[in-house]
């Protein structure tokens, strides 16, 4: 078992070339492989894995097949933190015996597992290495397929390989200064389940070590969750009952006041997250607020 720590950003398709070009221009960057990844996700007929926030997939890439299990994660200072098991397998079928020593073994009838959806995309890898950390960046473009429908996939993921986890947020912020981004809490698996009309699992929470900032962190958590779920459902963001005064106080410490006011005005006016994907405002404010919380 390994732990995965990553930050995921969603981009508008037209912004992917700009983001990719900027990443490759960095002195710390080295261009890695570009691969076609074909992923099939499995669950029981009653979506028991999704209810427990567990993802199980088979990935075909470069002539290899990898079986991966990921458990429920936490959202920690901007990054997803979760447990992961990974095995190379001989063919395009689940190897159920490998799951015997994982959280699935005691709670799920493994014989009931069947394909639910696919996520198929091109992945360009870029390695960022400096004195503080080594980060693998994955620029993913493709689609999610379920129930005869498809949904576009355009993401940039920063995954910590070694070193200081604070560098994930630092690099995400750097990208946000050169390319519009959206910090997205919705995983590829969650998008697939949504397209497959599976019941929605409970949203994960933001974890933060600074208890004194608990109320502000909770307010930011609520905002990030609503933004992500509104993006997933292609709906306007419900701003009611959010602690806007706490969020405004947080934003005042890390972003120009007019920027926060402009963002709130747009969201309250019904502007969707998708509408904002070609503007730098949303991602820059999200990441600045998270950086401020992480530094407390």
N, C-alpha and C positions, 0 to 999 in steps of 0.2 A: 504494500500500500504506500502511496505517495500523497503529498499534499500539493494542491494546485492553487496558486495565487495569481490572479489576473485582473486586469481592468479591460472592459469591453466597451468600445465606442461604435455607435452606428453612424454611418455617413450617407448622404444623398449619393446616388450612383454617379452623378456628374462630378462629385468631389473626390472620388476615389483616386483618379490619376494625379490630382494635385497633392493629396496626402501621401501617396506612394512616392512621388518625385521628391517631396520634402524629406521624407524619411531616408531615402537613398543618398541625399546630399549631405547628411550629417557625418562629421568626421568620425564619430563613434560607430558608424553603421558598416556592416558588411552584408552583401546580398547573398541570400541562401537559395534553396531550391524552390521551384514553382511546381506544384503538384495538383493533380485532379483528385479530389477526395469524394468518394461515394459512401454515404453513411446511412445505415438502416437502424432505426430505433425500435426496441421491442417492449411489449408490456402485456399484461393479462387482459382478457376481454373487459374486465371491470376497472382497468387502468389503475391497478393497485400500486404500481411503481410510481406513477405520477402523483397519486394521493400522498405517498410517503416522500415525495420529492427525491426520487432516485431515477437516474437515467442509465439505460443499458443499450449499447450500440455495437454494431459491427462496422468497421471502416475498411474500405478497400483503397489502397494507394500504392502505386509503384510496384504492383505485383505481390504485395503483402496484404494480409488481412489481420486487423487488430481488433480484439474484443476489449471493450472498455466499460467500466462501471463507475459512476460518480454518485456520491451521496449528497444529501442536503447540505448546502453551504451557508456561510454567513457572509454578510456584506460588511467588510471591515475597512473603514476609511477609504472608500472608493473602490476597493478590490473585492472580487469574489474569492472566498477561501473555502475549499472543500476537499474531501478525501477522494482519492482516485485509485482504482485498480486497473492494470492494463496487461494484456497477454497477447502475444502473437499466436494465431491459430492457423491450422492447415488449410482451411477452406471457408466457403461462404455460409457456414452453419454455426449457430451458437454451440459452444462447448460448455454444457451445463455443469460438468464436474468442476470446472474452474471457479464456480460461484459458491462452492461448498463452505468456504471459510470467509464469506462476506456477509453483510447484513441481510442479503436476500434469502439465505439458506433457511432460516427459521421462520420466516414470515410469509413467504410466497411459494405457491405451487409452481415450480419451475417448468413443469410440463405444459403449463397453460400459456407460456410466453409465445407471442406471435408478432410479426412486423406491424407497426402502426403508421410510421411516416418515414420519409427520407429527407436528408439535408445533403445536397450535392453542390460542390463549389470548387473553384480554383483558389489555391492558397499560395501566395507569395510570402516567403519567410525572409525576414531581415533580422540580423542579430545586432543588438546595441550593447557595446561593452565599454565601460569606463572604470574609473578607480573604485566606484562604489557598488556596482552591480552589473550583472549580465542579464539582459532581457531579450526574450524572443518575441518579435513582433510578427503577427500573422495578419496579412491583408486578404480577407475572404470576400469573394464575389461569386454569387450563384443563386440557387433557389431552394426553397423548402417545398416538399410535395406531399400532399395527403388528400384523400377523398377526391382524387381527380382534379384537385386545385393546386395552384402554386403561388408562392409568395417570394418576392425578391429578397436577396440576402446581400448586404453590403456592410461589412464590419472590419474594424481594426482591433486586434486583441494584443495587449501587452502582458506577457507572462514572465514572472520572475523565475530565473534559472538559478541564480545565486546572488548573494549580497544583500544590500539594504532594500527592503520592500518599499520605502518611501520613494524610491526612484520611479516606481510605476506611475504614481500620481504626477511626479515632476515631468516625466516624458509625455504623459497624456496632456498636461497643460501646455507644454511646448507645441505639440501638434495642434492644439486648439487655437493657438495664436496665429497659425498659418493656414488653417483649414477648418471650416465649420464642422463640428462634431456634436454628438448627443451621447452623454453617459447613460447607458441603457442597462437596466437590471434584468431584462428579459433574456434568458438564454436561448440558444438555438433549439434546444429540446422543448422549452416552453412555447416557442413559436410553432413548433411542429404539432404539439398537443392542441394548441388553439385552432390550428387549421384542420385538425382531425376531429374537432368538435368534442374533445374530451373535457370533463369537468375541470375547472381551474383549481390548481392547488393553492394552499394558503401562501401569501406573499412572505418572503423572507424578511428579516429585520436587519437594520443597521446596528452593528456592534461597535462600541467605541470605549476606549479605556478611560476617558475623561469624564468621571461621574458628575463633576461640577457643571459640565456642559450638557447634562443629560436631556434637559427640556429642549434646548436648541437642537441637539442631535436628533431627538425624536421628531421635531418639526421638520427638519431637513429630510429625515427618513420618509415621513409621510408625503412630502412633496415629490421626492425621487420615485417613490412607488407609484404615485398617481400619474406622473409624467410617463413612466414606463408602460403602465397598463393602458393609458390613453393612447399611446403610440401603437401598442399591440392591437387594440380594438379600433384604431382609426377614428377616435372620438375626440371631442374637445375635452379639456382637462377640467375636472370638477374642483374648483378652488374654494368651495364652501367648507367651513369648519377648519380650514388650515390656520395655523397660528402665524398669520402674515406679519404681525408686529415682531415676533421673535425672528422670523426669516429676514425681515427688513433690517433688524439690528445686526444679524449675522452678515448680511450682504454689505452693510455699511462698513464693516471692518475689512473687506477684501475686494470690493468692486465699486465703481462709481455709482452714486445713488441714482442717477438718471438711468443707468443701465438696468438696475433692478426694477425701477418704476416702469420702465418701458416694457420689460418682460411681463410683469404682472398685468399691465394694461392689455397687452396682446392676448395673454392666456384668458383673462376674464372676459375679453371680447369674443372668445370662441376660436381664436387661432389655434390650430392643432400643432402637435409636435412635428408631424410630417411637413407642415407648412414652414416650420422654423429650421428645417434641416440645411437650408442653404444660407442661413444667417449665422454669424459667429456668436451671437448673444447668448443663446441658451447653454451651449456646452461650456463656454468660458465661465459663466456664472456658476453652473453646477460644480465645475472642478475647483474654482476659487473658493467656494463655500466649503467644500470637502477638505481642501488643503488647510483652511483656517481651523476647522474642527480638529483635524489630525494634529495640528500644531499646539493645541491647547493642553 
